[in-house]
Structure formats: C-alpha cells, structure tokens
C-alpha cells in the first residue's frame, strides 16, 4: 500500500471517529444537562485527540511501510545481484568452453542439445544456432557419440570410449561423457568432450609399420652374414676360392647392413630435429657439383653420363650438409634406376618463391599408382629390383624430411619407361 493510500485511509478513519465523538458528546451533554459550550469544547477536544492519534498512527504505519519497502527493495537487489553474478559466471564458463580445442556438447535429461562449442561445430560441420533443442543423434549422425552420452545420462556415471567418425571427415576421437546433476542430486543432463587423436593414431601406425619394415630389412643381411659365417666355420675358409667368395659376400652383407642402419639414424635425426639446420647463402652450382662428385664413381662404373645445367651466378639458401645429403640421395636414386649408358641431368634455376633444382634421368620410370607413396619409409615399387640395386628404401624419405625442414618441398613426375624428374623447391632467404 502506498503512503498516499495510507494517509487517505487514516484521514477518513479520523473524520469518522471525530464525528462519532461529536455526536456522543452532544448526546451525553444533553443527557446530563451540560451546556452547549461545554459540549462543544468536549467535541472539539475529542476531535483534536482523534486527529493527533490518527497522525501518530499514520506516521507509525508509514515508517513500517517504508521499512518493509526498503527490505523488499534490498531483497530484490540481492536477487538481481545474484542473477547478475550467475549470468557473469555462466558467460565465463561458456567463453572457456568456446575457446577449447576439444569438441564439447551439453544435453538435457531428454537427450536434446543445449550447447555446443565452436570445436564441436567445426568437427561435425554444423551450425550451432540450428541444433539447439535437437536430438544429439540427429545432430551428429553418429551412433557412438549418442551411445556414449546416453550411458552417462542413464547410468549417472562418467563414461569413456573410442569414437570413429566417417562424416564429414574421417577422424578418430577419444570421448569422455559425464552426467550433470542439480542441487537435489537428480541428473539434469550430460556433457561430452571429444578429443581428436587422429594424428596420434597415424603416428602410431607409422611407428608400427617402421618397426615391422626395419625388422624385415635388417633380418635379410643379418641372416646372410650368419649363413656365410657358418659356412666359413664349417670348412669353407680352408678352400681358397670359396673362402674368398664367401668373405666378399660377407663384407657386402655387412656393408648393406651398415647402409640401412646409417639411413635409419639419419632419418631419425631429421625427423626429431636433432640435426639443427644452419641455412646460409650458397652457390647453387658449387652445391650441385659437390653432390655430383660424390656419385660420379658409381655413375662411371655403369657408363652413365652426368650432366649439369646451373647458371654460375645462381645462389640458394640452405644448410650445406643437409643439402648435400638431399642431393646425393636424389642423384644416387636416379643412377640406380637408370640403365647402363643412360643420362642423369641436374638443373637449377631461380623461381619466384625461391630456388628450384631438378634431377632428371632416362631410367625405367615410376608407375603413376606408386608415385604418391615413394617418399614413404621402406616403400618400394619393385622389392626384388631394389634389393638388387642395394637400395635401403629410406633415401627418398630422407629427401622429403630435409626439404620440409627447410620449408620447401619435393615432388616427382614420371612415366613408366620414360624416366623420372624429381623437383626440389627451396624458399628464398
């Protein structure tokens, strides 16, 4: 009740009370025989007393009302501040969830989506504003995500599982879902977090393949060394011709084993960044001539013609030792797969984004279906031929990693029976 209404009510009550006093005073005065003046004085005094009492009561009521109003205002302010704090806290938590790199989705007790962060939206390629209130299974189109969240919701306990996506992109995820409970302990929904482990899975697969391939590659020369040593031990060492032949084969097998181990160690250092590159400005012609000198003996033994076409003034930006390893591997690869009497040509030229070196050969070429994989470790187009040439299967993998460590790239263009062209592009300084 407002102060105006209180004052009007009290005033009206006071007037009624005063009139009642006047009437009673007049009646009492007539009854007991009081004079009209005395009755009037009594009436006025009664009216004054009623009026004073009314204002006293009015003041008390107004103060009580004011205190009640202030208390109500304080309660409203407290509620408003509490709501403001809760809204700020909710916005703070939402901001944190939005900044997370892991995908997060929150559902209610009926399994309908209440919130998704940007990572979740990107992972499933969906609009966050269009899925609120929709079912989780209809939103993700993934049974595993739905079941993981449903288990957390119905069992009221944290759940973990591996999740595989095929749409919109192939991904392997580690999923964790936890129930959300209210103050009364009842489950009100669930929150699911999806961590992308696709890269880890790929690295683990590469590691397993590398171990399997390395074991296989090392076993062959090791088995040969063991067999030759046993033959010598059995008496072949006493036979001059057989003994010398076996010893030569023994040295060849040991050399192949050493080459494989050396390439494995080089590749491991390059991949792990243990070879700290120190790029510098180099003469392109001098760098290529240095690499050609390293493989010239192998080329001469098979009458393979080595050519070079690099402008004398050209320069490139690279680590000298790493570049030599890269070029030697490309040239050695070209020589191994070029028939006797063929030609291997090294060319270099400046390009807009840096410097480009090409190694072309007149060899057997590479079928198109194999070209995307030849830079993988231990990948071989023809295993029998590769072993005959002494290839370790790691040379091109080393080339790729060195090129990428420089911020460059390497590619191949080839046709079966028409030779191959390997192109190395290095960025400028």
Helices and strands as residue ranges (DSSP letters): H 3-32, H 36-99, E 103-108, E 113-116, H 118-124, H 136-140, H 143-155, E 159-165, E 171-181, E 187-196, H 198-233, G 236-238, H 240-272, E 280-283, H 284-300, E 305-310, E 315-318, H 320-336, E 343-351, E 354-361, G 368-370, H 383-389, H 395-405, E 409-414, E 420-427
